[in-house]
Amino acid sequence: MHTYDIQLRRTDMDAQQHLNNVVFAQYLDEARADLLDRYASGGEPWRVVVAGQRLSYHLPLVFRAAPVTVTSAVEKLGTTSFTLVHEVRDGEYRYLSATSTLVAIADGAPRPLTRGEREYLMTLAVPGA
C-alpha cells in the first residue's frame, strides 16, 4: 500500500467551509503521481491516462492544521491498465473512498505494461487481488 500525506489549504475549502469535491480529485492525482514517481522505468516517467474514476464521499472534511493521508493500493492489474483503490482519511475517520483506472499509453494508444511496471504494481496489490 502507498501512503501520501497532504496538508489542507484554506483555498481548498468551498463556501460551506469544507473541502471542495474537485479538490478531493486533485488530492488523488497528487497521491497517484507520487506512487508512480517511486518507480521510473529506465528513468522515463510513466505515461498513463485516467480512464475512469469513481469517488464516494463519506464525511465532510473541514479545514484543520493536521494533514490527511491518501492511501492507494492496486486492486486489479490488466494487460494495459490497472485499477487503484484510494481512501482519504486521518487516524479516526474516512472522508472519501475512490477507485481510479489508469491506462498506460505510447504514441496516443494503449500499450502493455512492462514487466518492471507490473512487478512494481504487484508490490502495491490489495491482499487477495
NORURNOR-V830901 format. One record per backbone hydrogen bond with DSSP energy under -1.0 kcal/mol. CO is the residue of the C=O (numbers start at 0). NH is the residue of the N-H. E is the energy in kcal/mol with one decimal. If there is no record, write none. Layout:
BEGIN
CO_NH_E + CO_NH_E
END
This chain:
BEGIN
1_71_-2.5 + 3_69_-3.1 + 5_67_-2.4 + 8_11_-2.2 + 9_12_-1.5 + 11_19_-2.5 + 13_16_-2.1 + 17_13_-2.6 + 19_23_-1.3 + 20_24_-1.1 + 21_25_-1.5 + 22_26_-2.6 + 23_27_-2.0 + 24_28_-2.0 + 25_29_-2.4 + 26_30_-2.3 + 27_31_-2.7 + 28_32_-2.4 + 29_33_-2.0 + 30_34_-2.4 + 31_35_-2.8 + 32_36_-2.4 + 33_37_-1.1 + 35_38_-1.5 + 39_42_-1.1 + 40_43_-2.0 + 46_104_-2.8 + 48_102_-2.5 + 51_100_-2.9 + 53_98_-2.0 + 55_96_-2.3 + 60_18_-3.6 + 67_5_-3.0 + 68_88_-2.5 + 69_3_-1.7 + 70_86_-1.7 + 71_1_-3.1 + 72_84_-2.8 + 73_125_-3.0 + 75_82_-2.7 + 78_112_-2.8 + 79_103_-2.8 + 80_77_-3.2 + 81_101_-2.9 + 82_74_-3.2 + 82_75_-1.4 + 83_99_-2.3 + 84_72_-2.0 + 85_97_-2.2 + 86_70_-2.5 + 87_94_-2.8 + 87_95_-1.4 + 88_68_-3.3 + 92_89_-2.2 + 94_57_-3.0 + 94_58_-1.1 + 95_87_-2.4 + 96_55_-3.1 + 97_85_-3.0 + 98_53_-2.4 + 99_83_-3.1 + 100_50_-2.7 + 100_51_-1.3 + 101_81_-2.1 + 102_48_-2.0 + 103_110_-1.9 + 105_108_-1.6 + 108_105_-2.6 + 113_117_-2.5 + 114_118_-2.6 + 115_119_-2.4 + 116_120_-2.8 + 117_121_-2.2 + 120_123_-1.4 + 121_124_-1.3 + 123_73_-2.6 + 125_128_-2.5
END
